[in-house]
Amino acid sequence: MNELMMLNDSQSLSDVIKGGSEQDLQKLLGSEPVGPQSSLSRLSINYNTEDENDNTLPRGFYKIYDPESRNIIFAENVRFRPFIRTYLYRVWDNEDNQYSCRTVQCKNMGDPFYDTSGGEKCGKLDRKQIDSLANDSPVLIQQKNIKCVQAVYGLVDMEGKDATNEEYTLENVPALWEVKGASFIPVSDWLKSIDKEKKLYATVVGKLETVKQKRGGNQYWISRVTNSGTKNFTKKDRETLEMFIGEILAYNSEILEKHAESKKAMDEGDIDLLETLDATAA
C-alpha cells in the first residue's frame, strides 16, 4: 500500500515534506526520476450557459470558487502550479445525483484502488477484458460509466470576471483540478514532460487554455497546457504540499472506512447464503 493510503504514516510524510530533499519529494509525489468532498476550491471548465440569476456565463472558460469574495470567477486562461497528482475511479448515478462508487486516491495506476463497494476500481476491467466484450453487452455499458480521474492539486493564478462581469485577480488559490475525459491524456503528457526533466511539479507554472471540439451535434472543450515559467520551491510551498496531502489522507480515510463496511457486509451475506444452502440440503 503506498504512502497516500498509509493513514498512520502521516508523521513520516510530514518529515519528508519539511526536511526531505527534492529527490525524496519526487519519490513521495510519484514523480519518476528519468483524493470526502474536499474543502479546496475546484478548478474546472464551465459548461453552464447561465446561473440561477439568469446571468450569462462563458462556456469553455475555466471557473473556480474564490474563497475571499465567495464568487465563482471565470477566465479564458489560467496559470497553474501543480503540486501533486493522484488517480481515482468513480461511478456517477444520474438517478440519485451522486457517486455510487468511489475509490481511494493513489499515486500510481498499478496501486490497489480500494472502493466504497468493498472491491477495487469500482469493478473496472483491464483493457484486454473490455475489448473482449460484445458491443451490445450490458457489462460494456457498465464499464463505460466507470471513469478514471486525475486529481491534480495546485495553486491557481488568474485574471477573470464573475457572473456580473466584475473583474478579479486571484493569486495562489489552493485548488483541486479533476482531469478526465478528452483532457486526461494532454494533462498527463504535460506532467510526464516535467518528470522527464527531473523537476518537482511545483517548480513549473503551466498556462491552461481550452480548445473547442465537436463530435456530431455535441460541443465540448479540452484542456491545453503549456509551460509559462518556473518557481523556486520554498518553505511555504512545503506547507502547502503538506496541506494537500492532508486532504488526500482525509479523503482516503473515509473511502477505506466505507470499503471495510461494505466488505464486511458482503462477507456476512456470503455466510448467510452458505447457511441457507446447508439448511436446504439437510
Secondary structure, 3 states (H helix, E strand, C coil): CCHHHCCCCHHHHHHHHHHCCHHHHHHHHCCCCCCCCCCCEEEEECCCCECCCCCECCCCCEEEEECCCCEEEEECCEEEEEEEEEEEEEEEECCCCEEEEEECCECCCCCCCEECCCCEHHHCCCHHHHHCCCCCCHHHHHHHCEEEEEEEEEEEEEEEECCCCCEEEEEEEEEEEEECHHHHHHHHHHHHHHHHCCCCHHHEEEEEEEEEEEECCEEEEEEEEEEEEECCCCHHHHHHHHHHHHHHHHHHHHHHHHHHHHHHHHHHHHHHHHHHHHHHHC
